[in-house]
Amino acid sequence: MLLAKRILVPSDFSASSRKACELAAELAETFRVPLTLLHVVSLEAIHSGFPYVPEYTQYVEQAARSALRDEAARFQGKGLALDTQLKMGVTWQEIIEAAKRLDVGLIVMGTHGRRGLPRAILGSVTEKVVRLSPVPVLTVHGDDSDTTESGASETPK
C-alpha cells in the first residue's frame, strides 16, 4: 500500500507549501508513516544572469537551512517521524530523485495556481512533478492571493 510508505513534502516556504505541509503531517499522523520535508535551492534561480559567487550561494543555503528548520519546528511535539533534506539543483528533478531515493509512497505539494503568461514564463514545478513522478502526487492549492506583488498583506474586504 502506497500510504504505508514515507510521505515527501517539497516546500518553497510559500503559503501553498505551508498548507501542503500541514495536510501531509495529518496524513503521516493518521497512517503512522514518516514524513520528509524537502527544500530545493534552485541553482538556476540563484545564478541566472549573474556570475557564480560562492559567498552568495552559501548565504542562500544557510537561509534555506534556517527556514527548513523553522518549518520542521511547526510539527514538533506531534509525534511524527520527521526528517528534513536540503538539496541544490533543478527543483523538479531533485523532487523526483528524492521520491525514488527515499522510496516514498506519496508526494504532497503546494501549487501557486499561476495562469497565462506568468505560468508560461515561470513554468510549473508541480506540473512537471505530477507528470513525471513514479508515485501519486497530491496537490494543495494555497491562498497565495492574499499578498500583493510587493509582499505586503492586504486587508480582507
GIDA-V98034 format. One record per run of one state. SS is the DSSP state (hx for helix, st for strand, lp for the rest). FROM is the first residue (numbers start at 1). LEN is the number of residues. If there is no record, write none. Layout:
BEGIN
((SS;FROM;LEN) (SS;FROM;LEN))
END
This chain:
BEGIN
((lp;1;1) (hx;2;3) (lp;5;1) (st;6;5) (lp;11;4) (hx;15;17) (lp;32;3) (st;35;8) (hx;43;5) (lp;48;6) (hx;54;20) (lp;74;8) (st;82;8) (lp;90;1) (hx;91;11) (lp;102;2) (st;104;8) (lp;112;4) (hx;116;7) (lp;123;2) (hx;125;8) (lp;133;3) (st;136;6) (lp;142;2) (hx;144;3) (st;147;1) (lp;148;5) (st;153;1) (lp;154;4))
END
